[in-house]
């Protein structure tokens, strides 16, 4: 198995499994005709990625690809310009078509329009040209109908063309236009014209019938052959004048034609089946022979047993997948080759646990353990698919799987040495000496050299047939050489160059005779259970890698992973019941099989039958296989897996992940496979904590000067808040907060409270936004207790927002006592960041009005006391700290000057009730005589009205009726979030106005405004505004300039909140 499926292992996959890429080069060269369609050229390379390259006459530096981004700003703008041009072109075309002007259409190069407007389906749009390339002469439907069933095997199951549909008036116009071309010859007969530039195999003549008069049913002399006749062999009968009796075949002929038709269908799959069978044979001879550790004396002659079990497991998996359990047609199954190291571990446990003087008991126990491991693997597969929890496999770190693959590669290299040298490798000088004996050296070095040569060929040639052809040539060359040297088969077998000939009386079912449940040591079988579970765990990791890779290579859009897991479960359970090995869907063989013409379940069944034929024929073929062929295959796969794990991952994974991969490979090579997997999981957990801890839990941090609440306030309040909002510090947190990430948050807060930072930016509110926090452990919640105590010592309010009361985060904070109901004065909670900012601003405004009242010598209203605050007689203490000094200075700056504190004197009989409210609202915006005159001019035209709670002032899409000035109460502005829900985006307070933009522009409202409580407001209607604009435009213009200042401020606040607070 490979974590990089495009480099999948073993015979024949190679580069054939590579996906294709589509690069679309768009020629933006200007044409002489400004309305001519832009020409596009296409080059198809790879299906994985699709990119659009805009070819310009003079390339810019910004057009160069960047290493950091897959989409550069220039490429995005290029796509936008192309789509904009297409939309403009389509708009011009539709506009011309709607005018029904042939002259204008021809002048613009769009072709004649005619008396009626064409359907959008009549012509290919520019977008269609981009997606499909130059327009063909006929559509795909026409081309399909033009082809004879003999032309393409893929159309063998389609009915013969029926031209009667051309006369049906219910067929759309574009279908008639795209019908197969009918050409009129000199004899006034219609001939069927074939496209693709190739001559047609046959042309049928039909009587010329006007297009609009073609009957729905052809005459008897033009009827098509019976649909029940064989499709491939039936003779063409269009236009045949024979009688109906002559046109029909006899009952016997029908069955003969059907049988021949089926035979021809099966023959087309023969090449793919032969290739698949060669792949199964090569894998069976390479890995089936080493399924049992032949270096152990009791298993020395178990190569044929492993080969038979291998072929049975492969045939079973092929039967299940091709029987419809898998969504892939023609998918190939085979024994799970990567399971061999685990099987060796089971053998070692059995040999160690059973007395060596009882070889029959060792064999029986090993066979039972092998079958038990297959059943457990199948059960795990089946449960994952049946319970539809196969996605859990995706959470396993891929680099651990890569490390396991590297360990399997090392194991195969070691096994290749043992098989070819016939030595049990170990750390000793005697083994090293025997390994370099002349004959032994020649055995394993020749195999290794062939593997290296094959890898060189694979790098130079990309044809997927390189591997099977290579291993068909090697034995041929081997036997030609031995014949020329005069070496007999007995000499070759004695020297180890050819495998021993199995006993002649060994049947295919011989391995079944090795099972003896009565002689099985079940205690030892239980000892192998951890290895079985490790094997099952390792096996399930192949599906989420092989299945998506095969779906991409075969252009399958929707794949149900749970269905594939279920198929693997059935296949392994059936294999275990039949006494064989684990199996799985192999990516490389499947791609090679499908691309060779075997993309059908029928072809898969034929491959299953051929594999079973090899199984039933017995393992006699093994005695004629050169050991260098098997050794080269084992070395080839071992080198490939080691390369994928240790070489291909360089600069692909980070250093920590690469260290984990290397540690797993070394652990599996030195200690064992189970220990290597366990070490990999431990290292993955440790490094996950380490890496995730390096990711800051602090998403953003800014002061209240950067982002404000979306409350529309009076200008004087805004001016005060502009000077003091630096006392609000906002921290947006993210991710899962645990002991590894909370330390950074705590360190940042402590840095804010350092003396130097405090003097530059003293804070009164620390707003902690938990909207993006997914969870919190006990360590993080405990850290917020320390933060709360630290803030209380500085009299800083901890404002928590974005955490629901019943959520995981809210429960953790409440348990730790960091919540507003915990009895802590300096802890406040709000549902969202906007409300939290609004609360902080209200508290700051409290100090503003208390200070203002103290300076005026008046009594402070009780409503001003949102929080406990200093009394007016202690007003001097405002200057005793940096925070108080900032508030005092901002209050004095925001207080109006003496000459602007009162409205101008006007006769009482001419003063409108709305004038004072207008003056209060716009006083600080533009205090001058022109503004006073404009306000006095429009004030008499404001009409008082009242809204009840939850009453709507206007809704989205409604026509504007006027602008409004709020006297009392609160209004909320809502927008539709696209899901049918309304969200508050702004609050309108007394003394402010709304509806100015809609009044001036006349555009429909894009928001909804609803009264939060009883609201009293003054309306300046649209009709009055239009009349005054005509009567006295100068004064209306002066008023408009004043009125637009409020929406400008509100837009700035909403924009800042949208970009900074999200």
Secondary structure in CASP SS format (residue, H / E / C, confidence):
PFRMAT SS
TARGET T0000
AUTHOR 0000-0000-0000
METHOD secondary structure of the structure
MODEL  1
X C 1.00
X C 1.00
X C 1.00
X C 1.00
X H 1.00
X H 1.00
X H 1.00
X C 1.00
X C 1.00
X C 1.00
X C 1.00
X C 1.00
X C 1.00
X H 1.00
X H 1.00
X H 1.00
X H 1.00
X C 1.00
X C 1.00
X C 1.00
X E 1.00
X E 1.00
X E 1.00
X E 1.00
X E 1.00
X E 1.00
X E 1.00
X C 1.00
X C 1.00
X C 1.00
X C 1.00
X C 1.00
X C 1.00
X C 1.00
X C 1.00
X C 1.00
X C 1.00
X C 1.00
X C 1.00
X E 1.00
X E 1.00
X E 1.00
X E 1.00
X E 1.00
X E 1.00
X E 1.00
X E 1.00
X E 1.00
X E 1.00
X E 1.00
X E 1.00
X E 1.00
X E 1.00
X E 1.00
X E 1.00
X C 1.00
X C 1.00
X C 1.00
X C 1.00
X C 1.00
X H 1.00
X H 1.00
X H 1.00
X C 1.00
X C 1.00
X C 1.00
X C 1.00
X C 1.00
X C 1.00
X C 1.00
X C 1.00
X C 1.00
X H 1.00
X H 1.00
X H 1.00
X H 1.00
X H 1.00
X H 1.00
X H 1.00
X H 1.00
X H 1.00
X H 1.00
X H 1.00
X H 1.00
X H 1.00
X H 1.00
X H 1.00
X H 1.00
X H 1.00
X H 1.00
X H 1.00
X H 1.00
X H 1.00
X H 1.00
X H 1.00
X H 1.00
X H 1.00
X H 1.00
X H 1.00
X C 1.00
X C 1.00
X H 1.00
X H 1.00
X H 1.00
X H 1.00
X H 1.00
X H 1.00
X C 1.00
X C 1.00
X C 1.00
X C 1.00
X C 1.00
X C 1.00
X C 1.00
X C 1.00
X C 1.00
X C 1.00
X C 1.00
X C 1.00
X C 1.00
X C 1.00
X C 1.00
X C 1.00
X C 1.00
X C 1.00
X H 1.00
X H 1.00
X H 1.00
X H 1.00
X H 1.00
X H 1.00
X H 1.00
X C 1.00
X C 1.00
X C 1.00
X C 1.00
X C 1.00
X C 1.00
X C 1.00
X H 1.00
X H 1.00
X H 1.00
X H 1.00
X H 1.00
X H 1.00
X H 1.00
X C 1.00
X C 1.00
X C 1.00
X C 1.00
X C 1.00
X C 1.00
X H 1.00
X H 1.00
X H 1.00
X C 1.00
X C 1.00
X C 1.00
X C 1.00
X C 1.00
X C 1.00
X C 1.00
X H 1.00
X H 1.00
X H 1.00
X H 1.00
X H 1.00
X C 1.00
X C 1.00
X C 1.00
X C 1.00
X C 1.00
X H 1.00
X H 1.00
X H 1.00
X H 1.00
X H 1.00
X C 1.00
X C 1.00
X C 1.00
X C 1.00
X E 1.00
X E 1.00
X E 1.00
X C 1.00
X C 1.00
X C 1.00
X C 1.00
X E 1.00
X E 1.00
X E 1.00
X E 1.00
X C 1.00
X C 1.00
X C 1.00
X C 1.00
X C 1.00
X C 1.00
X C 1.00
X C 1.00
X C 1.00
X C 1.00
X C 1.00
X C 1.00
X E 1.00
X E 1.00
X E 1.00
X C 1.00
X C 1.00
X C 1.00
X H 1.00
X H 1.00
X H 1.00
X C 1.00
X C 1.00
X C 1.00
X C 1.00
X C 1.00
X C 1.00
X H 1.00
X H 1.00
X H 1.00
X C 1.00
X C 1.00
X C 1.00
X C 1.00
X C 1.00
X C 1.00
X C 1.00
X C 1.00
X C 1.00
X C 1.00
X C 1.00
X C 1.00
X C 1.00
X C 1.00
X C 1.00
X C 1.00
X C 1.00
X C 1.00
X C 1.00
X C 1.00
X C 1.00
X H 1.00
X H 1.00
X H 1.00
X H 1.00
X C 1.00
X C 1.00
X C 1.00
X H 1.00
X H 1.00
X H 1.00
X H 1.00
X H 1.00
X H 1.00
X H 1.00
X H 1.00
X H 1.00
X H 1.00
X H 1.00
X H 1.00
X H 1.00
X H 1.00
X H 1.00
X H 1.00
X H 1.00
X C 1.00
X C 1.00
X H 1.00
X H 1.00
X H 1.00
X H 1.00
X H 1.00
X H 1.00
X H 1.00
X H 1.00
X H 1.00
X H 1.00
X H 1.00
X H 1.00
X H 1.00
X H 1.00
X H 1.00
X H 1.00
X H 1.00
X H 1.00
X H 1.00
X C 1.00
X C 1.00
X C 1.00
X C 1.00
X C 1.00
X C 1.00
X C 1.00
X C 1.00
X H 1.00
X H 1.00
X H 1.00
X C 1.00
X C 1.00
X C 1.00
X H 1.00
X H 1.00
X H 1.00
X H 1.00
X H 1.00
X H 1.00
X H 1.00
X H 1.00
X H 1.00
X H 1.00
X H 1.00
X H 1.00
X H 1.00
X H 1.00
X H 1.00
X H 1.00
X H 1.00
X H 1.00
X H 1.00
X H 1.00
X H 1.00
X H 1.00
X H 1.00
X C 1.00
X C 1.00
X C 1.00
X C 1.00
X C 1.00
X C 1.00
X C 1.00
X E 1.00
X E 1.00
X E 1.00
X C 1.00
X H 1.00
X H 1.00
X H 1.00
X H 1.00
X H 1.00
X H 1.00
X H 1.00
X H 1.00
X H 1.00
X H 1.00
X H 1.00
X H 1.00
X H 1.00
X H 1.00
X H 1.00
X H 1.00
X H 1.00
X C 1.00
X C 1.00
X C 1.00
X C 1.00
X C 1.00
X H 1.00
X H 1.00
X H 1.00
X H 1.00
X H 1.00
X H 1.00
X H 1.00
X H 1.00
X H 1.00
X H 1.00
X H 1.00
X H 1.00
X H 1.00
X H 1.00
X H 1.00
X H 1.00
X H 1.00
X H 1.00
X H 1.00
X H 1.00
X H 1.00
X H 1.00
X H 1.00
X H 1.00
X H 1.00
X H 1.00
X H 1.00
X H 1.00
X C 1.00
X C 1.00
X C 1.00
X H 1.00
X H 1.00
X H 1.00
X H 1.00
X H 1.00
X H 1.00
X C 1.00
X C 1.00
X H 1.00
X H 1.00
X H 1.00
X H 1.00
X H 1.00
X H 1.00
X H 1.00
X H 1.00
X H 1.00
X H 1.00
X H 1.00
X H 1.00
X H 1.00
X H 1.00
X H 1.00
X H 1.00
X H 1.00
X H 1.00
X H 1.00
X H 1.00
X H 1.00
X H 1.00
X H 1.00
X H 1.00
X C 1.00
X C 1.00
X C 1.00
X C 1.00
X C 1.00
X C 1.00
X C 1.00
X H 1.00
X H 1.00
X H 1.00
X H 1.00
X H 1.00
X H 1.00
X H 1.00
X C 1.00
X C 1.00
X H 1.00
X H 1.00
X H 1.00
X H 1.00
X H 1.00
X H 1.00
X H 1.00
X H 1.00
X H 1.00
X H 1.00
X H 1.00
X H 1.00
X H 1.00
X H 1.00
X H 1.00
X H 1.00
X H 1.00
X H 1.00
X H 1.00
X H 1.00
X H 1.00
X H 1.00
X H 1.00
X C 1.00
X C 1.00
X C 1.00
X C 1.00
X C 1.00
X H 1.00
X H 1.00
X H 1.00
X H 1.00
X H 1.00
X H 1.00
X H 1.00
X H 1.00
X H 1.00
X H 1.00
X H 1.00
X H 1.00
X H 1.00
X H 1.00
X H 1.00
X H 1.00
X H 1.00
X H 1.00
X H 1.00
X H 1.00
X C 1.00
X C 1.00
X C 1.00
X H 1.00
X H 1.00
X H 1.00
X H 1.00
X H 1.00
X H 1.00
X H 1.00
X C 1.00
X C 1.00
X E 1.00
X C 1.00
X C 1.00
X C 1.00
X C 1.00
X C 1.00
X C 1.00
X C 1.00
X C 1.00
X C 1.00
X C 1.00
X C 1.00
X H 1.00
X H 1.00
X H 1.00
X H 1.00
X H 1.00
X C 1.00
X C 1.00
X H 1.00
X H 1.00
X H 1.00
X C 1.00
X C 1.00
X H 1.00
X H 1.00
X H 1.00
X H 1.00
X H 1.00
X H 1.00
X C 1.00
X H 1.00
X H 1.00
X H 1.00
X H 1.00
X H 1.00
X H 1.00
X H 1.00
X H 1.00
X H 1.00
X H 1.00
X H 1.00
X H 1.00
X C 1.00
X C 1.00
X H 1.00
X H 1.00
X H 1.00
X H 1.00
X H 1.00
X H 1.00
X H 1.00
X H 1.00
X H 1.00
X H 1.00
X H 1.00
X C 1.00
X C 1.00
X C 1.00
X C 1.00
X C 1.00
X C 1.00
X C 1.00
X H 1.00
X H 1.00
X H 1.00
X H 1.00
X H 1.00
X H 1.00
X H 1.00
X H 1.00
X H 1.00
X H 1.00
X H 1.00
X H 1.00
X H 1.00
X H 1.00
X H 1.00
X H 1.00
X H 1.00
X C 1.00
X C 1.00
X C 1.00
X C 1.00
X C 1.00
X E 1.00
X E 1.00
X E 1.00
X C 1.00
X H 1.00
X H 1.00
X H 1.00
X H 1.00
X H 1.00
X H 1.00
X H 1.00
X H 1.00
X H 1.00
X H 1.00
X H 1.00
X H 1.00
X C 1.00
X C 1.00
X H 1.00
X H 1.00
X H 1.00
X H 1.00
X H 1.00
X H 1.00
X H 1.00
X H 1.00
X H 1.00
X H 1.00
X H 1.00
X H 1.00
X H 1.00
X H 1.00
X H 1.00
X H 1.00
X H 1.00
X C 1.00
X H 1.00
X H 1.00
X H 1.00
X H 1.00
X H 1.00
X H 1.00
X C 1.00
X E 1.00
X H 1.00
X H 1.00
X H 1.00
X H 1.00
X H 1.00
X H 1.00
X H 1.00
X H 1.00
X H 1.00
X H 1.00
X H 1.00
X H 1.00
X H 1.00
X H 1.00
X H 1.00
X H 1.00
X H 1.00
X H 1.00
X H 1.00
X H 1.00
X C 1.00
X C 1.00
X C 1.00
X C 1.00
X C 1.00
X C 1.00
X C 1.00
X C 1.00
X H 1.00
X H 1.00
X H 1.00
X H 1.00
X H 1.00
X H 1.00
X H 1.00
X H 1.00
X H 1.00
X H 1.00
X H 1.00
X H 1.00
X H 1.00
X H 1.00
X H 1.00
X H 1.00
X C 1.00
X C 1.00
X H 1.00
X H 1.00
X H 1.00
X H 1.00
X H 1.00
X H 1.00
X H 1.00
X H 1.00
X H 1.00
X H 1.00
X H 1.00
X H 1.00
X H 1.00
X H 1.00
X H 1.00
X H 1.00
X H 1.00
X H 1.00
X H 1.00
X H 1.00
X H 1.00
X H 1.00
X C 1.00
X C 1.00
X C 1.00
X E 1.00
X E 1.00
X E 1.00
X E 1.00
X E 1.00
X E 1.00
X C 1.00
X C 1.00
X C 1.00
X C 1.00
X C 1.00
X C 1.00
X C 1.00
X E 1.00
X E 1.00
X C 1.00
X C 1.00
X H 1.00
X H 1.00
X H 1.00
X H 1.00
X H 1.00
X H 1.00
X H 1.00
X H 1.00
X H 1.00
X H 1.00
X H 1.00
X H 1.00
X H 1.00
X E 1.00
X E 1.00
X E 1.00
X E 1.00
X E 1.00
X E 1.00
X E 1.00
X E 1.00
X E 1.00
X E 1.00
X C 1.00
X C 1.00
X C 1.00
X C 1.00
X H 1.00
X H 1.00
X H 1.00
X H 1.00
X H 1.00
X H 1.00
X H 1.00
X H 1.00
X H 1.00
X H 1.00
X H 1.00
X C 1.00
X C 1.00
X H 1.00
X H 1.00
X H 1.00
X H 1.00
X H 1.00
X H 1.00
X C 1.00
X C 1.00
X C 1.00
X C 1.00
X E 1.00
X E 1.00
X E 1.00
X E 1.00
X E 1.00
X E 1.00
X E 1.00
X E 1.00
X E 1.00
X E 1.00
X E 1.00
X E 1.00
X C 1.00
X H 1.00
X H 1.00
X H 1.00
X H 1.00
X H 1.00
X H 1.00
X H 1.00
X H 1.00
X H 1.00
X H 1.00
X H 1.00
X H 1.00
X H 1.00
X H 1.00
X H 1.00
X H 1.00
X C 1.00
X C 1.00
X C 1.00
X E 1.00
X E 1.00
X E 1.00
X E 1.00
X E 1.00
X C 1.00
X C 1.00
X C 1.00
X C 1.00
X C 1.00
X C 1.00
X H 1.00
X H 1.00
X H 1.00
X H 1.00
X H 1.00
X H 1.00
X H 1.00
X H 1.00
X C 1.00
X C 1.00
X C 1.00
X C 1.00
X H 1.00
X H 1.00
X H 1.00
X C 1.00
X C 1.00
X C 1.00
X C 1.00
X E 1.00
X E 1.00
X E 1.00
X E 1.00
X C 1.00
X C 1.00
X H 1.00
X H 1.00
X H 1.00
X H 1.00
X H 1.00
X H 1.00
X H 1.00
X H 1.00
X H 1.00
X H 1.00
X H 1.00
X H 1.00
X H 1.00
X H 1.00
X H 1.00
X H 1.00
X H 1.00
X H 1.00
X H 1.00
X H 1.00
X H 1.00
X H 1.00
X H 1.00
X H 1.00
X C 1.00
X C 1.00
X C 1.00
X C 1.00
X C 1.00
X H 1.00
X H 1.00
X H 1.00
X C 1.00
X C 1.00
X C 1.00
X C 1.00
X C 1.00
X C 1.00
X C 1.00
X H 1.00
X H 1.00
X H 1.00
X H 1.00
X H 1.00
X H 1.00
X H 1.00
X H 1.00
X C 1.00
X C 1.00
X H 1.00
X H 1.00
X H 1.00
X H 1.00
X H 1.00
X H 1.00
X H 1.00
X H 1.00
X H 1.00
X H 1.00
X H 1.00
X H 1.00
X H 1.00
X C 1.00
X C 1.00
X C 1.00
X H 1.00
X H 1.00
X H 1.00
X C 1.00
X C 1.00
X C 1.00
X C 1.00
X C 1.00
X C 1.00
X C 1.00
X C 1.00
X C 1.00
X C 1.00
X C 1.00
X C 1.00
X C 1.00
X C 1.00
X H 1.00
X H 1.00
X H 1.00
X H 1.00
X H 1.00
X H 1.00
X H 1.00
X H 1.00
X C 1.00
X C 1.00
X C 1.00
X C 1.00
X C 1.00
X C 1.00
X H 1.00
X H 1.00
X H 1.00
X H 1.00
X H 1.00
X H 1.00
X H 1.00
X H 1.00
X H 1.00
X H 1.00
X H 1.00
X C 1.00
X C 1.00
X C 1.00
X E 1.00
X E 1.00
X E 1.00
X E 1.00
X E 1.00
X C 1.00
X C 1.00
X C 1.00
X C 1.00
X E 1.00
X E 1.00
X E 1.00
X C 1.00
X C 1.00
X C 1.00
X C 1.00
X C 1.00
X C 1.00
X C 1.00
X E 1.00
X E 1.00
X E 1.00
X E 1.00
X E 1.00
X E 1.00
X E 1.00
X C 1.00
X C 1.00
X E 1.00
X E 1.00
X E 1.00
X E 1.00
X E 1.00
X E 1.00
X C 1.00
X C 1.00
X C 1.00
X C 1.00
X C 1.00
X E 1.00
X E 1.00
X E 1.00
X E 1.00
X E 1.00
X E 1.00
X E 1.00
X C 1.00
X C 1.00
X C 1.00
X C 1.00
X E 1.00
X E 1.00
X C 1.00
X H 1.00
X H 1.00
X H 1.00
X H 1.00
X H 1.00
X H 1.00
X C 1.00
X C 1.00
X C 1.00
X C 1.00
X C 1.00
X C 1.00
X E 1.00
X E 1.00
X E 1.00
X E 1.00
X C 1.00
X C 1.00
X C 1.00
X E 1.00
X E 1.00
X E 1.00
X E 1.00
X E 1.00
X E 1.00
X E 1.00
X H 1.00
X H 1.00
X H 1.00
X H 1.00
X H 1.00
X H 1.00
X H 1.00
X H 1.00
X H 1.00
X H 1.00
X C 1.00
X H 1.00
X H 1.00
X H 1.00
X H 1.00
X H 1.00
X H 1.00
X H 1.00
X H 1.00
X H 1.00
X H 1.00
X H 1.00
X H 1.00
X H 1.00
X H 1.00
X H 1.00
X H 1.00
X H 1.00
X H 1.00
X H 1.00
X H 1.00
X H 1.00
X H 1.00
X H 1.00
X H 1.00
X H 1.00
X H 1.00
X H 1.00
X H 1.00
X C 1.00
X C 1.00
END
